[in-house]
Amino acid sequence: MPVAFDVVWCKYPQLQHGQDPGPVARPCLVRKPYTHLTTIKGKEYTVGYVDVIYGTKWVDKFTPPQGFHVDDAAEKKACGLKVDTVFDLLDHEILPWSLTYFSNDNGRPTIGGRFTGAMQTRLKEQVKLLQR
């Protein structure tokens, strides 16, 4: 399972389709992973869930503080991103950690990269601005 600040490839649900997986995998930022003990047909299983933040290449769609932009070449490389990306800090979902939502479309690994320490600090400051 991923950890907070990982960038994962996710078939993020589209609002008009409810919780169905989206058509393509996109980069999403992990807010927090969870596990939950579930009983299925009399057997107990640990099921993983991931709270992820929506990401898109349409960087002008969300401005700070709502949008967290990753456009520096070194930051994109650390996150496993090829293009400038913005994460909408107000759009997140808790999804089961499964191939239904998290996959390696187009040869990409499920966990593509990770926010650097500097990015994590910048993100935390930006979240504080949103909470005002």
N, C-alpha and C positions, 0 to 999 in steps of 0.2 A: 504494500500500500504506500501511496505517496505521503509526504509530510507537508506541513504548512510551508508556503512559499515555493513549492514545486510548481512547475508549469507542466500541465498534462494535456494530452490531446483527447478531446471530449466531443461526443455528438450531443451538444447542448440542446435541450428541448426548445422548440420555437413556441412562443406564446400562443399562437393560433392552433397548435396541435396538442395542447395539454402537456402531459409528462412523457409523450412519445419521444424517442431519440430523434435529434435533428438529422438531416440528410448527409451532412459531412462533418468530419472531425475538425474542431477548431481549438486554438490554444485557450486554456482556462487556467486561472491561478487558484491554487489550493488554499482555502482559508483554514480548514481544519478537517482532519480525518476522524472517523468514529468507528467503533465496532459495537455490535449488538448481538447478544445471544438469542438465537431464534430456533424454535422447535419445528421441524418439518417431518411429518410422518413418524413421530415418536423419537426422532434423533435430534440432538442439539448441535447446531452449527454456529460458528462465529461468522457473522456477516459484516462486511465492511461498507461504509458509506463515506462519501467525500463531499464536503461543502466547497463548491467551486464558484469562481467569479468569471462571468462572461468576458471573452476577449474577441476582438475583431480587427481586421486590417484597415477598417474605415476610421482612421485616426481623428478625423475632423468631426466625427459623430458625437464624441464626448469630450468636453473640455475639463480641465482640472477645476475644482477638486474631485468632481464625479469621475472623470476619466484619468486613469494612471497610464501615462505614455511610456512606451519602451521604443526609443528610436536611435539610441546610441549603439554603434556597431558592437562594442565589447559587451554591452548589456544584452543585446539580441543574441549574441553567441552563447552567453552564459545561460540564457533561457531556452536555447534551441529554436530560436525564431529566425526566419529568413527575411521577413518584411517588418516594417514599422507596425506596431501593434498597440492598441489601447484596451485596457481592462475597465469595464464599467463597474465601479465599486458599489453601485446601488442595485446591481442585477446579479443575484447568486441563487444557486439551487443546491439542495442536498440530494445526491444521487447515489444509487448503489454502485459499489466498485465492481463492475462486471464488464464483459466484452460488449454488452448491449450498448453501453454509453462510452466506455473507454476502450479504444482500440488503436491499432497501428495503421490506419488508412494511409495510403500513398507511401508505405515503407517507413513511416515515422514511428519511433518508439512511443509507447504510451506516456512515459514520463520523459518529456523533451529536455528539461533543464531545470534551473533553480535561480531564484532571485539572489543576487549578491547581497552581502551585508549592507552596503550603501543603498541599494534599492529597497531593502526591507526598512531601513531607517526613513527613507524618503516616503515610502508608502504609509508608514505609521503616522508621520507628520500630516500627510494628506488626509488620512482618515480622521484625524483630530479636527481638521477644518470642516469636514462634512458633518461632524457631530455638533457643531455650534448652532 
